[in-house]
Amino acid sequence: MPTDLFTLLTPPGQVLPIVANLPHSGLQLPPDIARQFIPEQLRRLPNSDWHLQQLYSFLPSLGITVLQANYSRYVVDLNRALKPPLFGSFWSAVVPEQTAFKQPIYVQKPTPSEVRSRIDQFYQPYHHQLTALLNEKVAQFGKVYLLDLHSFMGLITDDVCLGNANGESCSAALIDQAADSFAQQTYQVVKNKVFTGGFITRHYGQQPNVEALQIEIRYPTYLPDDQLEVDNIPQWQGPKFEQAQTKLKQVLEAIALICR
């Protein structure tokens, strides 16, 4: 089993009852799995949540505990339920067979036993760690807020989409405060529009004393425009990224105030 499945970042000072989860921004691929991929897809890993680790690197300084996946969503999708078919649609299967736009991924498709091995090696340990973090915060504070952080391109053109499973995974107060905080930083924000909340938001948001909110931000809000037209993994360094990070820090500071 790989020893670098995820990265856990803990606050250096005061700890808040907030856990931020980044399940789709990892880019690592085990060599044996990479050999099964079409080389062109290896170069770009499309629809990854590009560079959210760097974008949200300030979170621990705000008192927020961060869990981020290191391996690509194409190894295993941590934001999908363990239900059949385990290998199939990008939008529902734990191991996707194609990209979001139905482009083939594999030269050699994994066998059912290989799919199950990926679940055992990558999926289960991550969710065990996330569950432990949430339970730890509930024991310490009586309640925990889970922020499920993602980014996107396509389907909608809004800057930010907040999802709480149409009111089922967190309170109206939390999603409304988050929307106001984004709006104050001049983001155009919508609630439960297409991105209503994936498996992680819905699953953990149903548990006692857990409020879960999915936050989706559009690639052009933080990545250079010229990088969104390339076929390789985009670069992130530059003024646009830095400006977005500054604005997002203020957004998250405002959200953290109501989660104390």
Buried (B, 14 or more C-beta within 10 A) or exposed (E): EEEEBBEEBEBEEEBBBBBBBBBBBBBBBBEEBBEBBEEEBBEBBBBBBBBBBEBBBBBBEBBBBBBBBBBBBBBBBBBBEEEEEBBBEBEEBBBBBBBBEEEEBBEEEBEEEBBBBBBEBBBBBBBEBBEEBBBBBBEEBEEBBBBBBBBBBEEBEBBBBBBBBEEEBBBEEBBEBBBEBBBEBEBEBBBBBEBBBBBBBBBBBEBEBBBBBBBBBBBBBBBBEEBEEEEEBBBBEEEBBEEBBEBBBEBBBBBBEBBE
